[in-house]
Amino acid sequence: MTNLLIRASAAHDLPAITAIYQHAVLHGTGTFELEAPDEAEMAKRREAVLGNGLPWLVAERDGQVLGYAYANFFRPRRAYRFCLEDSIYLHEQARGQGVGKLLLVELMAQCEARGARQMLAVIGDSANAGSIGVHRSCGFEHTGVFKASGWKFGRWLDVVLMQRALGGGDATPPTDSDD
């Protein structure tokens, strides 16, 4: 991983982020989105994540964005404020090189520093061995499968659910427990 930099994303990364995600939408089953969003839509999505005070990271080598990762609230209701879902997408030439794991490790650290207690992975396609393996290597445990919950590329796809505690997990109340 020589010269690999994991950093906060910036507006100038949006063309690369958009291209990576468009490829995932059009050719992969990790996302169940069927129409690739344009750069303006990806900018809105990034701003929404950052507006929630959550990280959106990129992995860069020699000025080229190789992938990105972000976390967002699992659900919008306030009770879920300590439970985040991660998303990781890589340029096809960066897969299998450990980039995804480095992004996930940094993402978890930043989310934990923000007070998150649980991170969920909602992985499209039970055959997505790369994503499942990266999450398992970072301590995520398999928690379930939604069978045949998506239809893409002429076939039914499962959703794999994985989960990992962050910080104190459920052992102690969160700092902001004003419910």
Sequence and secondary structure as in RCSB ss.txt:
>XXXX:A:sequence
MTNLLIRASAAHDLPAITAIYQHAVLHGTGTFELEAPDEAEMAKRREAVLGNGLPWLVAERDGQVLGYAYANFFR
PRRAYRFCLEDSIYLHEQARGQGVGKLLLVELMAQCEARGARQMLAVIGDSANAGSIGVHRSCGFEHTGVFKASG
WKFGRWLDVVLMQRALGGGDATPPTDSDD
>XXXX:A:secstr
 TTEEEEE  GGGHHHHHHHHHHHHHH SSS   S   HHHHHHHHHHHHHTT  EEEEEETTEEEEEEEEEESS
SSGGGTTEEEEEEEE GGGTTTTHHHHHHHHHHHHHHHTT  EEEEEEE TT HHHHHHHHHTT EEEEEEEEEE
EETTEEEEEEEEEEE TTTTSS  S    
